[in-house]
Amino acid sequence: MKIVISREELKRAINIVKGIISSKVSFPILSNVLMEAENNLLKFSATDLRMSIEYTVDCNVEVAGALTLSGQRLSLLLNELPDADVTLELLENGIVELRCGGVETKLFSMYAEEFPPINKFDDVEPIMLRQAQLKKQFQKTSFAISTDQSRHNLTGLLLEARQGELRAVATDSRRLSLAVSTETLSTDQEIKVIIPSKMVHELQTLLSDDPEKMVDVFLAQSQACFKFDNICIITALIEGGFPNYDAVIPKSMENEIILELSPFIQLVRRATAMTNDRFKNARFTFEPGLIQVYVKTPEVGEYEEELAAEYSGNSFSISFNPFFLLDVLRFIETERVCMLMKDGGSPALIKPFTEAPVDTYVNVIMPIRN
C-alpha cells in the first residue's frame, strides 16, 4: 500500500476516529487505526469492540492495500510534522514508512487482517434526522446520564420514537431530562433503545450544527449505527429496561415561579462558587414576588441573595444541588424560565417559559432533604 495525503487531512481523520480507541485494550490491535486504500479513497477505522467508527476521505492511492498504525502515536507525530503532503508506504517487512517534507519516519505496523470486522447495516432501513436537532437533544439531556455502573441501564441515554416524535431521555435517579424533537419523524415505527454515554458524547462532538445536514440512523437488535458526512459510527446498545419516565414527571403542581433566565443563571453560578466537593446544597426560599437563595458551607462561608420573581403563592423553602440547576438553565433558550413545585419536599419541574405551554424540554430535579 502506498498513498499520498495532506497532513491536515490525515490529522483531521485520525482525530475523528481516535476518540473510539480505549486507553486500556484487551488486544494490541485495538490500539491501532485501520487504513484501507483503493479507488482514490482512504477509509479509516477504529474500534473498542463495543463501538466502531469509519471515516472516508479522498486521497491519491498509488498502490491499493491496507495497514494499521497506533492511533495515539500517529496523532502525536502528525502534530509535529511540517504542513506538507504525507506519503505512507507499507514495506515488505511490515514496516510503514512515513515521509513529510524533509521528515522520514519508520513505524511498526500490525497486520490489517487482525483488525476486527465492522457491521455494515446493509439490510436495515434508516431513520433520517437533522444532525443539529439530534445534537441539541443530546446536549440538553446527556448531563443527567448516570455514572453509577451498578445501575447499568441508566448509564446511557434513552432514544425513543413514538407517535411521530423522537424523545431523548436521561436520568441518574436524582434528576431527569427530556428533550422532544420539534420535527415529525420520517418513520411511524415505535423505537426504544438505550445509547451508551460514550457514544452520546462522541456524537455530540461529531454531529454538525448546520440545520440542513442530515444523519441516517440504523437500529438493528443489539446495535445502532449513525451515518453522516462520510462518517459511520456504530455502538452496541445497553440491554435492560429504562425506567418509566412518564411516571417520574409530576403532573399536578400548585406553585409556579417564573424568573428572568439571565439573572437567575448568574445567581445560581454565585451559589455554586460557595460550595465545595462535600457540600453542594443551596436553599431556595420562594415568597410572593421574590426568590431568595442561601448557601452555608463549612470552611467556605455563607452567601445570600434575592431576585425578583413572578410568584403569588404561599412561602416555602426547598434545597437543591445548584450544579444540577445550572446544567438545566444553560440549555433553556427562552428569556424566562418556569419552575413548578408542589411543596418543599417534592420534585421540581423546570422548563422554558412560553405563553402557550410547550413541553419539548422538561427537567425534573429531586430536592435535597436536610
N, C-alpha and C positions, 0 to 999 in steps of 0.2 A: 504493500500500500504506500502511495505517495500522494500528498495533497499540498496545495498552497492556499493559504487563507490569511486575511489581515489579522494582525494581533488583536485589534479591538473586537472584531467579530468572534474570534476564538475566545477571548477573555469573557465576553458577554455570554457566550454559550456555556462556558464552564461555570460561570456564576449562577446561571439559571438552573443547572442540573445538580450542582454540588450540595444544595440545601437538603436533598434527599439522603445523602450519604451519612450514615451514623458514625459517631465518633468511636463507638465500640462495635466491632463487627465480628461475627462468628466465623466468617470465611474471608480470607485476604482479598479475593476478587471483588468483594462488596465495597472495598475502599477505592475501587477503580471506576473510571468513566469509560464506557464502551464507545468507540468511534467507528462508524461504518460508512464507507465512501463508495459511491457509484453514481453514474449518470450526472456528474457535476453537482451532486447533493451529498452533504455530510450530516449524518444523524448521530446525535449524542444521546447516550442512555445511562441512567444511574438507578440503583435500587437498594433498598434495605430489606427486601423480600416482602414486606407489608405495603410499602409504597414504591412506585416506579415512575420515572419520567423520561420522556423522549422529546428532543428538540432538534429540528431540521433546518439547515441553512444551505444557501448556495455556496459552492466553492469550486476551485479548479482541481479536478481529480485527474492526476496524471497516471496513476495506477490504482485500480479499484482494489478494495480489500477492507480489513477490519483490524483494529488493535485496541488495547486497553492501557490506560495510564492512571496513576494515582491522581484523583481529583484534587486533593489538598496540595500535593507537590506541584502539579501543573498550574494551579491557581497562584501559588506563591511565586513561581518562576515568571509567569506572564506579567505580574505586577512590576517586575524589574527589567523586562525586555524593552528595547527601543521600539518606537512606533513605526513598524515596518511589516512587510509580509512575513508570515511564518511558514516554513516548509517542514512538514512532518513526514518522515520516511521510515517504514518498518524494514529493518535489515534482516538478513537470513538467520542471524543468531538470536533473534527475538529482541534485539536492542532497537529502540526508537531514536533516530537522530533528529534533533530539532535545530533548525537554523533560522536566525532572525537578524537581519543587518549583518554585523560582523560577529555575532554570537553563535557558537556551535556547542551544543549540549547533547550528551547521550543519556537516555533514560531507560531504566529497566521496565519491561512490559510483562504482562501476563497474557496467556492465550485467550483470544476472543471467544473461543469455543467453550470456555469455562464460565462465561457470563450467563446468569440465569435468563431463561426466556421470559418475555413480557406479553401478557394477554393482549389480543388485537381488537376485541369487541366488534368483529365484522358483522355479526348477525343480530345486533341489538339496535332497536330504533331509538334515536336520540331525542331528548327534550331540548329545544332551543331557548336560551335565556340571554338577556343582555348582561354582558360582563359587569358593567358598572352597577346594575341593580343587585346582582348576586354578591358582588364585593361589599356593597353597602350593607346588605343583610348580615353578612358575616361580621363586619366591623361592629355593627350595632348589638351583637349578641355574644360574640366569642369570648369576651371578658368574663362571662358568667360560667364558662366551662369549668368543671371540677378538675382539680389536680390530685384528688384522692384516688389512688389506684385501687383501693379496696372497693370502690363503687365504680366499677369499670364502665357500666352503661352511661354514667354521667361524664366520662372523660372525653366526650365528643359532642357534636352539635347535631340536633335532630333536623333533618331536611324532610319536610312533609308537603306533599301535593294533595290538596283536597278541594273540591268544589271550584276548580279552576284557579286556585291561589297556590303560591309557593310560600311556605312558612319556614322560618329558621328559628329554632328554639334552643336555649342553653340554660342549664341550672346547676348550681353546686349545693342545692338544698337550703342555702341561706338567702339566695336571690334567684330570680328567673327573668330572662329577657326574651321577648318575642318580637320578631320583625316580619311583616307580611308584605309580599310583593305587591306593587301597585299596578302591575300588568297581568292580563289574563294569560295563563299558560298555553303552550302550543299543544297540550295533551289534556284529556279529561281523565287520564289514568290516576288511580289513587296510589300514592307512594309514601312510604315511611321508612327512612334509613337513618342510621347514626354515623356521621362522618367523623373520623378521629381528629383530635385537635391539631396534630402535626399537619395533616392535610389542609385543614381550615386555614392555618397560619401561612402555609405555602401559597395557597390560592389568593389570600389577601395581598401577598407580595407580587404575584404574577399577573393577576387579572387587571385589565385596563380600566381607567376612569372614563374612557371615551364612550358616550351613550349610544353610539352607532355600532360598536363592536359586539359580536355575539359569541357565545360559548355553547358547544354541544355537550350535553350531559347524558352519559350512558350508564344505566343501572342494570346489573345482572347478578342475581342471587347474593353472593358474598362480596362483590366488588362494585366500585363506582369509578367512572372514567370521565375526565373533563378534557375536551379538545378545543383549542383556540390558538390563534397566532403562531402556527407551526409548533405548538406545544401539545403534548399528550401526557396527562398526569393521572395516575391510577392509584387507588388505595383499596386495601381490604376494609370492609365495613365492621363496625363494632356490633357484636352479637348481644342479644338480650333486649328486654323491653325498656322503653323510655317512659318515665312517669307520665301520668295523665295530667298534663299541664293545664288543661282547661279547668280542672277541679282546683288548681292552686290559685288561679286568678280570681280575686274577690269580685263578687257580682253586685253587692249592695254595701255602700259606704256612706255614712251620714255627713262626713266632714270633707269639704272641697276647699283646697287652698290654691290660689293662683298667684304665681310670682313672676316678676320680670327675670328672664333667664340670665342675662349677663351679670347683674349684681349678685344674684343667688350663687352663681358659679364662683365668683370672687369670694363670697362669704364662706362657702364650703372649702375652698382652697386654703383660706386662712385657718379654718378649723383643722384641716389635715396637717398643717405646719406645726400645730400644737400637740400632736400625738407622737407616740413612739411605737416601736415594734411590739411592745407588750400591751399597750393601752390604745386602742383605736375606737374610741367611744365619744360621740358628740350628742348632747341632749338638746332637742329642739322643742321649744315651747310655743304653742300657737294660741294667740289671743286675737280678739276682733281687731282687724286692721294691721296686724304685725306678726312677725315670726322672730323668735329670739333663739340664738344658739349659745351653748355654754360648754366649754371643754375644760376639764381639770385633769392634768396628767402628772403623776409623781415624777419629780426630778426635771420637769419641763416648765410647768407653770399653769396659769389659768388664762382663758380667753372668753370674752363675752361680747356679743354684738346683736343689734336689732336691725330688721329690714322690713319695709312696708310690704303688706300682702293683702290680697283680696280674700277676706275670710270674715264670716259673721257668726260663727258657731260658738260653742262653749270653749273655755280654756282647757287645754290638756297638754301633757308633755310626752315625748317619745324619744328614744335613743336609737341612733343608727351608727354603723361604721361609715364615716364620711367619705372614705375612699370608694365605697360601693355607690354612694350618691354621685360622686364625681364621674365614675365610669359611665353612668347613665346620662348625666347632664351634658357631657361633651358631644353626644350624638343627637341631642334634641335640636331640630332645625327651625323651630318656630321662635318668635320673640318672647313668648311666655311659656311657662311650664305649669302643669297641673298635678297636684298631689291629692290623692284621695285616701282617706283613712276612716276606720270605724271608731277607734279609740287608741289610747297609748300603748295597748298591749297587743294590737293586731297588725298584720302586714300593711305596708303602704303600697299603693299603686301609683306609679309615676309615668306620665306620658306627655307628649306635646299638647299644648292648649290650642284648640281651634274652636271657632264659633259653632260649627257643625261637628259634633263628636265623630272622630275617625280613630279606629283602633288598629292602625297599621304599625304602631310601635308602642309596646306595652311592657312595663317593667314592674316586678314585684320585689320588694326588699323586706326581709324579716327584721323586726326590731331587736335590739339588744336588751335583754331583761336584766335590770340592775339588782 
